Amino acid sequence: MKLYIYILFLATYDYKDVLEKSLLFYEAQRSGKLPSDQKVTWRKDSALNDKGNNGEDLTGGYYDGKDTLYFINVDLISGDFVKFGFQMSFAITVIAWGVLDHKTGYQTANALDDALKTIKWGTDYFIKAHTSENEFYAQVASGTVDHNYWGRPEDMTMERPAFKITTSAPGSDLAAETAAALAAASLVFQSVDSAYSATLLQHGIQLFNFANTYRGKYSDAFADVRCCYKKNSLSHCPSLKADIFVCYISSSGYEDELVWGAAWLYRATNDNSYLQVIEEVYPTIQYYIGFNWDQKAGGADVSYPLDTDHLVLLAKLTGDSSYSTKMENYCDTMFNSQQKTPKGLIFI
């Protein structure tokens, strides 16, 4: 009886409105030259001079957006107009996943076109940032400088340096997550724009090869990111006040992104070589749980759909139900044991 009443209560929510406003949030975080159909009209063009070390065009993409862009719960001290590729690519992967597996819902809500634009705004930027097969711009703007700026992105005057990962300074977590985003987006655009879909997949394949061949954690690749990825450590941020600054959580490793990226490339290509990567790397993360910008194991476990249901990828490939049992147990624990808000949202 309680469950029945709970479902009736949830039915009163306007999910169409929630979906529309969620997509508007991403519009508000757009960087670069804004399009004529921009709905968040109080935002204007910004960061039009974002460039790579050799003058590459790095305009576009999304600002970090007070960190809600990648669903992390920390307090901030500033506008946060850094473009972090790692968190941005995770957001695009998840949005593309939602469109792929719940396209009818987007269509019913008249939100599919806006969702496609949201994805493309990110993937267009990733293509720009992928300046060669084994080179990808990970970040635009210094976290140290940016977090001391209080103002609008339209009014920024400080320098915005660009930082990249290379074969000598690799970032497998970033490259594999971006590969996942591009592979997922290629599937989204397959029936919309086949040429663009093929371009996305080509970049995704190259980035995953880069991630897998040159392994390393991207927060070790250059100094500026360590300011923003070492929790409660201000040693890399001497100009910031310790009493008001809260650092971000560090990237925990790249193995989960390799599995996650390989799963998406397999879904996009049916190339068995990606299964070999999964078989090699998955044992190192088999006891990981959860799903967020830093932790992809839970997503990899459920990233392959069968008909209308989500089937655990590795359970499907190996016939071993322990993979699906792992995720079911996690979900059961979250639903039954975690604290909830008065209206039933789970607090993790």
C-alpha positions as a printed Julia matrix, in Angstrom:
348×3 Matrix{Float64}:
  0.0     0.0     0.0
  2.79    2.42    0.84
  4.52    1.79   -2.48
  1.24    2.33   -4.31
  0.64    5.69   -2.62
  4.26    6.68   -3.24
  3.91    6.04   -6.97
  0.73    8.09   -7.16
  2.5    10.93   -5.39
  5.43   10.87   -7.79
  3.03   10.99  -10.73
  2.17   14.58   -9.81
  5.63   15.8   -10.82
  5.98   17.51  -14.2
  8.95   15.56  -15.57
  8.71   17.38  -18.89
  9.39   20.63  -17.07
 12.26   19.06  -15.12
 13.85   17.8   -18.34
 13.45   21.16  -20.04
 15.05   23.05  -17.16
 17.86   20.51  -16.86
 18.82   21.15  -20.48
 18.53   24.91  -19.94
 21.16   24.55  -17.23
 23.66   23.35  -19.81
 22.78   26.24  -22.11
 23.63   28.61  -19.27
 27.11   27.06  -19.05
 27.93   27.48  -22.74
 31.24   29.11  -23.58
 32.18   30.8   -26.84
 30.06   32.33  -29.6
 26.46   31.62  -28.7
 23.95   30.59  -31.38
 20.97   32.66  -32.48
 18.53   30.15  -30.96
 20.06   30.46  -27.48
 17.17   30.27  -24.99
 19.1    31.56  -21.97
 19.18   35.06  -23.38
 20.9    36.72  -20.43
 24.06   34.83  -21.37
 26.22   36.42  -24.11
 29.4    35.5   -26.02
 32.45   34.85  -23.84
 35.98   33.44  -23.92
 36.24   34.04  -27.65
 40.05   33.98  -27.5
 40.46   30.53  -25.97
 43.39   28.99  -27.85
 45.82   26.11  -27.6
 49.57   26.43  -27.22
 49.98   26.67  -30.99
 46.99   28.89  -31.63
 44.43   26.09  -32.01
 40.81   27.22  -31.71
 39.5    26.05  -28.33
 36.37   28.19  -28.16
 33.1    26.56  -27.24
 32.36   23.78  -24.8
 30.95   24.23  -21.32
 32.15   26.05  -18.24
 32.51   24.04  -15.09
 29.36   25.74  -13.92
 29.62   25.87  -10.13
 30.43   22.16  -10.25
 26.84   21.02  -10.71
 27.78   20.28  -14.32
 29.18   16.96  -13.15
 26.99   16.39  -10.11
 29.55   16.88   -7.33
 28.48   18.31   -4.01
 31.05   20.85   -2.87
 30.99   24.52   -1.96
 32.56   27.0    -4.35
 33.95   30.47   -3.96
 33.66   31.82   -7.49
 31.98   31.65  -10.87
 34.16   28.76  -12.01
 34.71   29.38  -15.71
 37.42   26.78  -16.24
 36.67   24.28  -19.0
 37.55   20.89  -17.49
 37.45   18.23  -20.2
 37.11   15.32  -17.79
 33.9    16.43  -16.14
 32.52   17.88  -19.35
 32.96   14.6   -21.21
 31.27   12.63  -18.42
 28.26   14.94  -18.6
 28.01   14.49  -22.38
 28.34   10.7   -22.09
 25.49   10.51  -19.61
 23.21   12.81  -21.6
 23.89   10.82  -24.78
 23.21    7.58  -22.89
 19.86    8.95  -21.76
 18.9     9.93  -25.3
 19.94    6.53  -26.65
 18.03    4.45  -24.16
 15.09    6.78  -23.48
 14.61    8.51  -26.82
 10.83    8.09  -26.67
 10.74   10.01  -23.4
 12.68   12.9   -24.92
 10.37   12.89  -27.92
  7.24   12.84  -25.78
  8.6    15.78  -23.78
  9.46   17.66  -27.01
 13.03   17.84  -25.69
 14.92   15.7   -28.21
 16.11   18.58  -30.36
 17.43   20.48  -27.34
 19.16   17.33  -26.07
 20.89   16.84  -29.43
 22.08   20.45  -29.36
 23.37   19.98  -25.81
 25.37   16.93  -26.85
 26.72   18.54  -30.02
 27.87   21.66  -28.19
 30.14   19.4   -26.19
 31.28   17.06  -28.95
 32.12   19.94  -31.31
 34.47   21.19  -28.61
 36.02   17.75  -28.07
 36.83   17.55  -31.78
 38.59   20.92  -31.57
 40.48   19.84  -28.44
 41.66   16.62  -30.1
 44.45   18.24  -32.1
 46.24   15.01  -33.05
 45.82   11.28  -32.44
 47.81   11.34  -29.21
 47.13   14.88  -28.03
 44.06   16.31  -26.33
 43.53   19.62  -24.56
 42.38   18.71  -21.08
 41.67   22.13  -19.62
 41.3    25.78  -20.6
 41.97   28.44  -17.93
 43.9    28.18  -14.69
 41.95   26.94  -11.7
 44.04   29.09   -9.39
 43.36   32.31  -11.29
 39.75   31.49  -12.1
 38.79   30.72   -8.52
 39.92   34.18   -7.49
 37.61   35.81  -10.04
 34.15   36.96   -9.0
 32.2    38.03  -12.04
 30.52   37.07  -15.28
 32.29   35.08  -17.99
 31.39   37.84  -20.45
 33.58   40.25  -18.43
 36.69   38.07  -18.02
 39.98   39.75  -18.91
 42.54   37.35  -17.36
 44.7    35.04  -19.43
 43.24   31.59  -20.03
 46.1    29.14  -20.6
 45.43   25.72  -22.11
 46.76   22.4   -20.78
 46.98   19.17  -22.73
 47.71   15.48  -22.33
 50.32   13.89  -24.59
 52.32   10.66  -24.86
 54.82   12.06  -22.36
 52.12   13.41  -20.05
 49.24   10.97  -20.54
 45.73   11.01  -19.11
 43.98    7.71  -19.71
 41.01    8.62  -17.53
 40.32   11.81  -19.51
 41.01   10.32  -22.95
 38.91    7.2   -22.31
 36.01    9.2   -20.85
 36.05   11.5   -23.87
 36.17    8.44  -26.12
 33.07    7.16  -24.31
 31.31   10.48  -24.89
 32.18   10.49  -28.58
 31.16    6.85  -29.05
 27.84    7.39  -27.29
 27.21   10.57  -29.27
 28.08    8.8   -32.53
 25.24    6.38  -31.83
 22.88    9.27  -31.06
 23.67   11.0   -34.36
 23.81    7.84  -36.46
 20.28    8.36  -37.81
 20.45   12.16  -37.68
 23.74   13.01  -39.4
 25.7     9.94  -40.5
 28.77   11.93  -41.57
 29.01   13.68  -38.22
 28.43   10.35  -36.47
 31.36    8.82  -38.36
 33.59   11.76  -37.43
 32.72   11.38  -33.76
 33.43    7.67  -33.83
 36.79    8.2   -35.56
 37.89   10.63  -32.85
 36.56    8.3   -30.17
 38.55    5.35  -31.51
 41.73    7.41  -31.69
 41.3     8.8   -28.19
 40.68    5.36  -26.73
 43.8     4.0   -28.43
 45.71    6.93  -26.93
 44.26    6.19  -23.48
 45.01    2.49  -23.64
 48.49    2.73  -25.15
 49.85    5.54  -22.99
 48.47    4.87  -19.55
 48.49    7.4   -16.77
 46.23    9.56  -14.61
 45.41   12.94  -16.08
 45.62   14.77  -12.75
 49.31   13.83  -12.81
 49.83   15.27  -16.29
 50.18   18.98  -15.46
 50.48   21.1   -12.33
 47.44   23.35  -12.61
 44.9    20.54  -12.39
 46.43   19.39   -9.11
 45.17   22.58   -7.53
 41.65   21.5    -8.29
 41.97   17.77   -7.73
 43.65   17.35   -4.38
 41.05   17.49   -1.66
 41.85   19.79    1.27
 45.32   20.49   -0.07
 46.29   24.08   -0.84
 49.99   23.49   -1.49
 49.46   24.08   -5.2
 47.21   27.12   -4.63
 49.27   29.58   -2.59
 47.24   32.58   -3.71
 43.96   31.15   -2.4
 42.72   31.65    1.13
 42.61   28.39    3.06
 39.62   29.48    5.11
 37.31   29.89    2.12
 38.63   27.54   -0.54
 37.4    23.96   -0.86
 39.44   21.86   -3.28
 37.88   19.24   -5.49
 38.19   15.49   -5.16
 41.12   13.94   -6.99
 40.7    11.54   -9.89
 40.99    8.14   -8.26
 42.44    6.29  -11.25
 42.05    5.51  -14.94
 41.16    1.81  -14.92
 37.41    2.36  -14.59
 37.45    4.81  -17.52
 39.28    2.26  -19.67
 36.53   -0.27  -18.99
 33.8     2.34  -19.45
 35.31    3.65  -22.67
 35.87    0.15  -24.04
 32.26   -0.73  -23.29
 31.01    2.25  -25.26
 33.39    1.62  -28.17
 32.25   -1.99  -28.26
 28.64   -0.87  -28.3
 29.4     1.52  -31.17
 31.61   -0.8   -33.24
 31.06   -4.45  -32.17
 34.85   -4.77  -32.32
 35.91   -7.63  -30.05
 39.26   -6.01  -29.3
 37.44   -3.75  -26.83
 36.18   -6.82  -25.0
 39.79   -7.9   -24.55
 40.56   -4.59  -22.84
 37.56   -5.08  -20.56
 38.67   -8.6   -19.67
 42.18   -7.35  -18.88
 41.25   -4.3   -16.81
 37.94   -5.16  -15.14
 39.45   -7.41  -12.42
 41.23   -4.34  -11.05
 37.91   -2.55  -10.47
 35.57   -5.49   -9.87
 34.9    -4.43   -6.28
 34.26   -0.79   -7.13
 30.69    0.49   -6.88
 28.9     3.73   -7.66
 28.7     6.01  -10.64
 29.82    9.63  -10.92
 32.31   11.81  -12.79
 35.22    9.97  -11.17
 33.81    6.46  -10.71
 32.58    4.65  -13.84
 32.47    1.01  -12.7
 28.74    1.08  -12.04
 28.07    2.61  -15.43
 30.18    0.02  -17.21
 28.25   -2.72  -15.48
 24.93   -1.53  -16.98
 25.96    0.21  -20.2
 24.65   -2.3   -22.73
 20.88   -2.49  -23.4
 18.99   -5.55  -24.63
 15.58   -4.84  -26.13
 13.84   -2.58  -23.6
 15.84   -3.65  -20.56
 19.32   -2.76  -19.3
 21.49   -5.85  -19.17
 24.82   -5.86  -17.39
 27.43   -5.83  -20.15
 29.87   -8.28  -18.64
 27.08  -10.65  -17.6
 25.92  -10.69  -21.22
 29.41  -11.32  -22.55
 30.51  -13.98  -20.08
 27.25  -15.57  -18.97
 28.31  -14.89  -15.37
 25.36  -13.5   -13.4
 27.67  -12.24  -10.64
 28.14   -9.03  -12.61
 24.43   -8.26  -12.65
 24.08   -9.42   -9.05
 26.73   -6.91   -8.01
 24.76   -4.01   -9.44
 21.43   -5.3    -8.15
 22.86   -5.57   -4.63
 24.23   -2.04   -4.85
 20.89   -0.63   -6.02
 19.04   -2.58   -3.32
 21.35   -1.14   -0.67
 20.95    2.4    -1.99
 17.17    2.14   -2.16
 16.57    0.36    1.11
 19.29    1.71    3.4
 20.27    5.2     2.28
 18.85    8.35    3.79
 16.09    9.97    1.72
 14.66   13.44    1.43
 11.08   14.0     2.62
  9.87   13.47   -0.96
 11.85   10.32   -1.55
 15.09   11.4    -3.25
 18.01    9.22   -2.24
 20.9    11.07   -0.61
 24.2     9.42   -1.53
